């Protein structure tokens, strides 16, 4: 029982470890490796809760550790990535006295911190989410430099190298993290197609987006997730 008690917390700490490694790669502007380590951290983040429930060892320590680990992996890393993206082009958009411009990218980190703290005390988010979860937001932000790296679209290149556009993305990111918008959970609790139809539709569409659009598919599927949740809310409220 003692070993089982510590397994979920160990997995959470491995999530934090992945976030620390991702930070190093992000500092060196190796966004691809940073993305992969954040993905690994998010994968581990899913399984710490799974094993906590499986071994019936969920507790307040695990809850706090989970938020602290997510703060690094899904909060600090995307803020740093946005800072790095903006600092490369800020001189043209914000000359002279506006050289602090890239630091505004850390608004994402502030928004993530507020969401994670609020999530721990919000009893409404046990079976679904209110506002965009930090892992989803982190994947959205970390996919942007990879979209820029591999795209041939002049429109995308122009947008993703424009600091003002990146600032808008930063503001929207912080807003969506804390918006009072219910978003459906991806957890499948019962083996019923009817009860899980929304999740199944989303997973199939996500797979298709990733296959056909690669890195561009990631921000598209996050936007699709939000849109599908809003449409689902309207249908349920009728």
KOLKOLMI-934936 format. One record per residue (C-alpha): residue in one letter; x, y, z. Coordinates in steps of 0.001 Angstrom, whole numbers, plus 524288, in hexadecimal, padded with zeros to 5 digits. Layout:
KOLKOLMI-934936
AXYZ...
***
This chain:
KOLKOLMI-934936
X800008000080000X80B398094A8031DX81148807DE7F58FX8041D809997EECDX801D1815FA7F697X80DC981C877F0B0X80C4F818107E277X802C9822F57DE47X80B4F82D647E4BCX81763827D67DE1EX81084828C57D0F6X80CD1836E27D41BX81B0083A047D746X81F0A833FA7CA41X8156F83D5A7C3DAX81C77848787CACDX8298C842E87C671X824E1843027B846X8209F851187BA04X82E24854DB7BF0FX834A084E5E7B355X82AFD8552C7AA37X82EF78621D7B060X83D3A85FB07AD08X839D285CC279EDDX830D6868A379E3CX83BCC8715D7A377X8444586C577985BX8391186E6878EA5X8384885FE578BB9X829898608478B3BX827B78530578571X82E5784C08790CFX8275E8550479A68X81A868510779411X81D898428279536X821478436C7A38BX814FE84B367A696X80D2A840A179F91X813DB836547A7FAX8110A83E4C7B41FX802A083F7F7B074X80228830D27ADEBX8079182E617BB8DX7FE19838747C10BX7F2CC8302B7BC2CX7F7F5823C77C263X7FB168291D7CFF1X7EC9C82B597D247X7E94E81E4A7CBFEX7F23D816C67D530X7EDE581ECC7E0E7X7DFEA81A7B7DE56X7E40C80C997DB09X7EB8C80AE97E7BEX7E1AF813007EF65X7EC7A81BE17F48DX7E795829137EFB5X7EA12833B47F9B2X7ECE5842307FBBFX7FB9D840687FA11X7F9CC83A917EC8FX7F07D845927E8E1X7FA58850077EC9CX805BC848F47E624X7FDDB847907D9AFX7FB1A856207D8E8X8093B859B97DBF6X80E478508F7D162X80449855A37C79AX8084E8637F7CAEFX815C0860AD7C547X8125D8577F7BA18X805E085E2D7B59BX807D586BD07BB29X815E7870677BB42X81A1E869457AEE3X80FA186F0F7A5CCX8122787C8A7AB90X820A787B367A89BX81DFB8762779AE4X8155E881EC79816X81FEC88AD479DACX829F6884A37948CX820FE885F9788C7X81E4B8943478BA1X82C408981778ECAX830B78944F78121X827E389E6577AC7X824D48A86F78553X82F068B23C780A9X8275D8B52F77449X81A2B8B64577AF3X81E608BC5B787C5X82A808C4DB78625X831828CC38790D8X8299A8CDD279D38X821238C1D979A2DX82BF08B7C579AF2X824D18B1817A66CX81ADE8AC9E79C5AX81F3F89E3779C40X81D8689D257AB03X80EF689E6A7A8DCX80F85890697A411X80FF888C5B7B259X801DE890BE7B3A7X7FF4B882A87AF8DX8069F87E197BBACX7FECB8874F7C461X7F2028828B7BE77X7F62B874637C044X7F9B5876C57CE7FX7EC8487CF37D15FX7E54A871E57CA9FX7ECB2867347D1D5X7EA5686D9E7DF05X7DBF386FA17DBEAX7DA8E861AF7D6E6X7DE8185C367E429X7D3668632B7EB24X7C8F9862CB7E080X7BFB8857797E36BX7B8E38592E7D639X7C448853397CE9BX7C3CC8451B7D33BX7BDEC83F2E7C6CDX7C06184A0F7BCF5X7C83D856937BB80X7C503864E57BC84X7CECE86C1C7B439X7D9A2866167AC1BX7E20385C397B3A6X7F04B860377B4EDX7F589854307AD94X7ECF6857427A1C6X7F13C8656A7A21FX7FF8C8615A7A334X7FE5D858A17972FX7F7FE863CA78FC9X802EC86D6B792FEX80E27863D479106X808E485FC0783CAX809EC86DAF77E6BX818C386E2977C50X8180B860A777616X80D488651876CEDX815EF870A876960X821AA867C776733X81AF185E3775E22X810D886675756FDX811EA86BA574928X8065F874C774AEBX80A72882FB749C8X7FE59886FA75172X801EA87E5675D0DX8100F882CB75C85X80BE48910A75C9FX8028288EF6767EAX80B86886C07706AX816C48905476EE8X80E5189C0677249X8100989F69780CCX802EE8A64778145X7FC1489A0B77C6BX803A6891F478667X7FF6289B92790EEX7F13F8997578CEFX7F35388ABE78DC9X7F96888CB779B3EX7EDB78948A7A003X7E3EA88AD579A80X7EB8B87FAB7A0A9X7EAFF885BB7AE42X7DC97888E77AC49X7D8BB87B387A7C5X7DFE6874FD7B32CX7D6DB87C0A7BC9BX7CAA087E4E7B486X7BD98879CD7BA0DX7BBA0870AB7AE88X7B85E862637B1A0X7C096858E47A99FX7BD8F84A737A8EFX7C6B2840797AEF1X7CDDC836AF7A657X7CCB982BF67B095X7C4CA820167AC68X7BE8F81A8A7B8A6X7B47C8113A7B2DAX7B559808447A708X7A9D880E937A03FX7AAB0814D1792BFX79EF781D7B7955AX7A46E8230D7A20BX7B1FF824E579C36X7AE1B8292E78E8BX7B3A3836DE79077X7C0CE831B979511X7C183827C678A12X7BE61831FF77FB3X7C8D683AED78544X7D32D8303B785C7X7D08A82C02777B3X7D10383A11772CAX7DD5F83C8877AB0X7E40E830D277490X7E05083578766F2X7E5308433E769AFX7F24383E2E76E92X7F3F7834D87631AX7F0E483EF47589FX7F63384B6875ED9X800EF846797680FX804DE8517577164X7FAA285ABB76BEFX7F0908509376FE2X7F3768531C77E51X7EE7E8613277F27X7E36B85D5F77604X7DEFA8523D77EDBX7DFB085AFA78AF6X7D70D864EC78403X7CE1F859D577FA7X7CD568551278DC5X7C8D7862767925FX7BF0C863E97872DX7B97E8564178943X7B7FB85904797CCX7B0BB865C37952DX7A79085F0278B8DX7A562853F279544X7A21285DC879FE9X797DF8644F79731X791A68573B793C9X791068530D7A210X78B458600A7A66AX7800885F6F79CB4
***
